[in-house]
């Protein structure tokens, strides 16, 4: 079943989700110590109850071993109170006010990217806009050269694919302290890259996120090199992957629902709600991973401790008990309490930025490009990482007559 799940997940997981919610909403694959939660309330419970569902991946390696609270952990793989302290270090850069201050720059970058393709009448939405835009934005926030974006793409893809390790045999997951060391991608590539920039910021601080992290303290102590490298890699990758798939999924969904595209084009006040519906209908991140810390009831079933739990966000956001006509794309859906950005203490820090980037990019596209059409009719290549839902390429044709190209 597990390989079938992975195959469905990369292409179109929603029919499988629909069946599981009805037949077996809590799925256990015993020899993997792996559980799947498919319904909205169960997924939300897993994401919000950090006391019983831990984000600390160290538990997946040696579940019987007592965790050392002083051992290095990352923001995404930690629990309160450590997570709370780590998150506070970067949260100010992603407040709604701080993010809104980025809007003029995001708009300028969108125009700059579209200037390169607008006169050709065609583009690949992903490689020409949906990927480079968020990379440029987060690179500028961090203070790193955006011209290295091709390398950033390689690193991002490798790290997001690492979630596929959840679906290997337990004895292949790695054991002991070496399994907890710096991830190979960070050690081989991003580590040396960011280490050099961190040293430059120590000597010559700038007005950027990396300089702020270098100066930051937790309980009176500066961040270790491992902490700094982890923050930098996480912000770079998380700052582009979700937004790339959100923009790509939005355009793909609009192409499949031309009446909704026409409605949004005629009334831009609908765009915000349309983006929220894309997040629900085609969630960029399909699941999150947790470890049970004690025996706990989930969806009427007893989970033992030290079980790997997959909270299927993509399924929760199609749960008919929460969303009437859940398989219908409805840009006027209200309320729309989707959990595409997670829930609880690990709610996506970059959610305001992802929403703004998508809104600006789509608005500029609607202003400048008319008559969007998909080029080709074959199946679009899905993203490689099983955790994500999106496409690697989306060739488009369009008309751009009559629009004055921004300087």
C-alpha positions in Angstrom: 0.0 0.0 0.0 2.8 2.4 0.9 4.2 2.5 -2.7 0.7 3.0 -4.1 0.3 5.9 -1.7 3.6 7.5 -2.9 2.6 7.1 -6.5 -0.9 8.6 -6.0 0.6 11.4 -3.9 2.8 12.6 -6.7 0.1 12.6 -9.3 -3.4 13.0 -7.9 -3.9 11.9 -4.3 -7.5 13.2 -3.9 -9.4 10.0 -5.0 -7.3 8.0 -2.5 -8.0 10.6 0.2 -11.7 10.4 -0.5 -11.7 6.6 -0.2 -9.7 6.6 3.0 -11.8 9.2 4.8 -14.8 6.9 4.2 -13.4 3.5 4.6 -10.4 3.8 7.0 -9.8 7.4 8.2 -7.0 6.4 10.5 -4.7 4.0 8.6 -2.0 2.0 10.4 0.9 0.2 8.5 2.1 -1.8 11.4 5.6 -2.9 10.3 6.5 0.7 9.6 5.0 2.0 12.9 3.3 4.5 10.6 -0.1 6.0 10.9 -2.1 8.2 8.5 -4.7 10.7 9.6 -7.0 11.8 6.8 -10.0 13.7 8.4 -9.9 17.4 9.2 -10.4 17.1 12.9 -7.9 14.3 13.3 -5.2 16.2 11.3 -5.8 19.3 13.2 -5.4 17.4 16.5 -2.1 16.0 15.4 -0.8 19.4 14.3 -2.0 21.3 17.4 -1.3 18.9 20.2 2.5 19.2 20.5 2.5 17.5 23.9 1.4 14.2 22.4 2.6 14.6 18.8 6.2 15.7 18.7 8.0 17.4 15.8 11.4 16.3 17.2 12.6 13.8 14.6 15.2 12.4 16.9 12.5 10.2 18.3 12.3 8.4 14.9 15.8 7.0 15.3 16.1 5.7 18.8 12.6 6.0 20.4 13.6 4.4 23.7 16.5 6.8 24.2 16.0 9.8 26.5 16.3 13.0 24.5 19.0 15.4 25.5 17.4 18.9 25.6 20.8 20.5 25.0 21.4 18.6 21.7 21.1 20.6 18.6 17.6 20.7 17.0 16.2 22.8 14.2 13.2 25.2 14.2 11.1 22.8 12.1 12.0 19.7 14.1 11.7 21.0 17.7 9.0 21.3 20.3 8.2 24.0 22.9 9.9 25.5 24.8 12.9 25.3 22.5 10.8 25.8 19.4 9.2 28.9 21.0 12.6 30.5 21.6 14.0 29.7 18.1 10.9 30.9 16.4 11.0 34.2 18.2 14.3 35.0 16.6 12.9 35.3 13.1 9.2 36.0 13.6 9.7 39.7 13.5 10.9 39.5 9.9 7.6 37.8 8.9 5.0 40.0 10.7 2.1 41.2 8.6 3.5 44.8 8.7 7.1 43.7 7.8 5.8 41.6 4.9 3.5 44.3 3.6 6.6 46.6 3.4 8.0 44.1 0.8 5.0 44.6 -1.6 6.6 47.3 -3.8 9.8 45.2 -4.2 7.8 42.0 -5.0 5.8 43.9 -7.6 9.0 45.3 -9.2 10.5 41.8 -9.3 7.4 40.4 -10.9 7.5 43.0 -13.7 11.2 42.4 -14.2 10.6 38.7 -14.7 7.7 39.2 -17.0 9.6 41.7 -19.0 11.9 38.9 -20.1 9.0 36.9 -21.6 6.1 39.2 -22.3 7.1 39.9 -26.0 7.5 36.2 -26.8 3.9 35.3 -26.1 4.8 32.3 -24.1 6.6 31.2 -20.9 7.1 28.4 -18.5 5.2 29.7 -15.5 7.4 27.7 -13.1 10.9 28.4 -14.4 10.2 31.9 -15.6 8.1 33.3 -12.7 6.9 31.0 -9.9 10.3 29.7 -8.9 12.6 32.8 -9.4 10.2 35.3 -7.8 10.1 33.9 -4.2 13.8 32.9 -4.5 14.7 36.5 -5.3 12.6 37.8 -2.4 14.0 35.5 0.3 17.5 35.8 -1.0 17.3 39.6 -0.6 15.8 39.2 2.9 18.7 36.9 3.9 21.3 39.1 2.1 22.6 36.4 -0.3 23.2 36.7 -4.1 20.0 35.9 -6.0 22.2 35.0 -9.0 22.9 31.7 -7.2 19.3 30.7 -7.7 20.1 27.7 -9.9 22.0 26.2 -7.0 19.3 27.1 -4.6 16.9 25.1 -6.7 19.1 22.0 -6.5 19.4 22.3 -2.7 15.6 23.0 -2.3 14.7 19.9 -4.3 17.1 17.7 -2.4 15.9 18.8 1.0 12.2 18.5 0.2 12.8 15.0 -1.2 14.3 14.0 2.1 10.7 13.6 3.4 10.5 10.6 1.2 12.6 8.8 3.8 9.4 8.5 5.9 8.3 5.8 3.5 11.3 3.5 3.7 11.7 0.4 5.9 12.3 1.4 9.6 15.7 -0.3 9.6 16.8 1.9 6.7 16.1 5.2 8.5 19.5 5.3 10.2 20.4 4.8 13.8 22.5 6.5 16.4 24.0 10.0 16.7 25.3 10.0 13.1 21.7 10.0 11.9 21.1 13.3 13.7 24.1 15.2 12.4 23.9 17.9 9.8 21.8 16.7 6.8 24.1 15.8 3.8 22.8 18.6 1.7 23.6 21.2 4.3 27.0 19.6 5.1 28.1 19.3 1.5 26.6 22.3 -0.3 24.7 24.8 1.7 26.9 24.5 4.8 30.1 25.9 3.2 28.1 28.4 1.2 26.3 29.9 4.2 29.4 29.5 6.5 31.3 32.0 4.3 28.4 34.5 4.3 28.0 34.2 8.1 31.7 35.0 8.6 31.3 38.0 6.3 28.4 39.2 8.4 30.3 38.8 11.6 33.0 41.1 10.2 30.7 43.5 8.4 27.0 43.3 9.5 24.4 44.4 7.0 20.6 45.2 7.2 19.5 41.6 6.5 18.3 38.5 8.2 21.6 36.7 8.4 23.2 39.7 10.2 20.3 39.7 12.6 20.7 36.0 13.4 24.4 36.4 13.9 23.7 39.0 16.6 20.8 37.1 18.1 20.9 35.5 21.5 18.8 32.8 23.3 19.0 33.0 27.1 22.1 35.2 26.8 24.0 32.9 24.4 24.7 33.5 20.7 23.5 30.9 18.2 25.9 28.2 17.4 27.2 27.7 13.9 24.9 24.7 13.5 21.9 26.8 14.5 22.9 29.6 12.1 23.4 27.2 9.2 20.0 25.5 10.0 18.2 28.8 10.1 19.7 29.9 6.8 18.9 26.7 5.0 15.4 26.5 6.4 14.5 30.1 5.5 16.0 29.8 2.0 14.1 26.5 1.2 10.8 27.2 3.0 10.8 30.7 1.6 10.5 29.5 -1.9 9.1 26.0 -2.2 5.6 26.7 -0.9 5.1 29.9 -2.9 6.4 28.3 -6.1 3.7 25.6 -5.8 1.0 28.1 -4.7 1.5 30.3 -7.8 1.8 27.2 -10.1 -1.3 25.6 -8.6 -3.3 28.8 -8.8 -2.6 29.3 -12.5 -3.2 25.6 -13.3 -6.5 25.7 -11.4 -7.6 28.9 -13.1 -6.8 27.3 -16.5 -9.1 24.4 -15.5 -11.8 26.8 -14.3 -11.9 29.5 -17.0 -15.2 31.1 -15.6 -13.5 31.7 -12.3 -10.4 33.2 -14.0 -12.7 35.5 -15.9 -14.5 36.5 -12.7 -11.2 37.3 -10.9 -10.0 39.2 -13.9 -13.1 41.3 -13.9 -13.2 41.8 -10.1 -9.9 41.7 -8.4 -11.5 41.8 -5.0 -12.1 38.1 -5.5 -8.4 37.3 -5.8 -7.7 37.0 -2.1 -10.5 34.5 -1.6 -9.4 32.6 -4.8 -5.9 32.2 -3.4 -7.3 30.8 -0.1 -9.4 28.4 -2.1 -6.3 27.3 -4.1 -4.6 26.6 -0.8 -7.5 24.4 0.3 -8.3 22.8 -3.1 -4.7 22.0 -4.1 -2.6 22.4 -1.0 1.1 23.0 -1.8 2.3 21.0 1.2 0.3 17.8 1.5 1.3 16.5 4.9 3.3 17.0 8.0 5.1 14.5 10.1 4.9 13.9 13.9 5.9 11.3 16.5 3.5 10.2 19.2 5.1 10.7 22.6 2.6 8.7 24.7 -0.5 6.5 24.2 -3.1 8.8 22.6 -6.5 8.4 21.0 -6.9 9.6 17.5 -10.0 9.3 15.5 -11.3 6.6 17.9 -8.1 4.5 17.7 -5.4 4.1 20.3 -1.9 5.0 19.1 1.0 3.6 21.1 4.0 5.9 21.8 6.9 6.4 19.4 4.7 6.0 16.3 5.3 8.0 13.1 2.2 9.9 12.3 1.4 11.5 8.9 -1.1 14.3 9.1 -2.6 14.5 5.6 -3.3 18.2 5.2 -4.3 17.7 1.6 -7.0 15.3 2.7 -8.2 17.4 5.6 -8.7 20.3 3.2 -11.1 18.1 1.1 -13.0 16.7 4.1 -16.7 17.0 3.2 -17.7 17.2 6.9 -15.9 20.5 7.1 -16.2 21.9 3.5 -19.5 21.5 1.7 -18.9 20.3 -1.9 -15.3 19.9 -0.9 -14.2 18.7 -4.4 -15.6 21.8 -6.0 -13.3 24.8 -6.6 -15.2 27.8 -5.3 -13.5 31.2 -5.2 -16.3 32.6 -3.1 -16.1 29.9 -0.4 -16.8 31.3 3.0 -15.9 30.4 5.6 -12.7 28.7 4.4 -10.9 27.4 7.5 -8.3 25.4 5.6 -5.1 24.3 7.2 -2.8 24.5 4.2 -0.2 26.3 6.3 -0.5 23.9 9.2 -1.9 24.7 12.6 -0.6 25.2 16.2 2.9 26.2 17.2 4.4 25.1 13.8 1.9 27.2 11.8 3.9 28.4 8.8 6.0 31.4 9.7 6.1 32.5 6.0 2.3 32.3 5.4 1.8 36.1 5.1 4.7 36.3 2.7 3.5 33.4 0.5 0.0 34.9 0.3 1.4 38.3 -0.6 3.8 37.0 -3.3 1.0 35.0 -4.9 -1.4 37.9 -4.8 1.1 40.3 -6.3 2.3 37.9 -9.0 -1.2 37.0 -10.1 -2.4 40.6 -10.1 0.6 41.6 -12.3 -0.1 38.6 -14.6 -3.7 39.6 -14.9 -2.7 43.1 -15.7 -0.2 42.3 -18.3 -1.1 38.9 -19.9 -4.4 38.1 -21.6 -5.8 34.9 -22.9 -3.8 32.5 -20.8 -3.6 29.0 -22.4 -1.7 25.9 -21.6 0.8 24.8 -24.2 0.6 21.0 -24.8 -1.9 18.5 -23.7 0.1 15.7 -22.0 0.4 15.1 -18.3 2.3 17.8 -16.5 5.4 16.6 -14.6 4.7 16.5 -10.9 7.1 17.8 -8.3 9.6 15.2 -7.2 9.0 15.5 -3.5 6.2 13.4 -2.2 5.4 16.0 0.5 4.5 18.6 -2.1 1.7 19.0 -4.6 2.6 20.9 -7.7 4.1 20.7 -11.2 7.7 21.2 -12.3 6.7 22.8 -15.5 3.7 24.7 -16.8 4.1 26.0 -20.4 1.8 28.9 -21.2 0.9 31.1 -24.2 -0.7 34.5 -23.8 -1.3 37.9 -25.4 0.5 40.9 -24.0 -0.6 43.6 -26.5 -1.3 47.1 -25.3 0.5 47.0 -22.0 3.4 49.4 -21.3 6.3 47.4 -19.9 7.4 48.6 -16.6 10.9 50.1 -16.4 
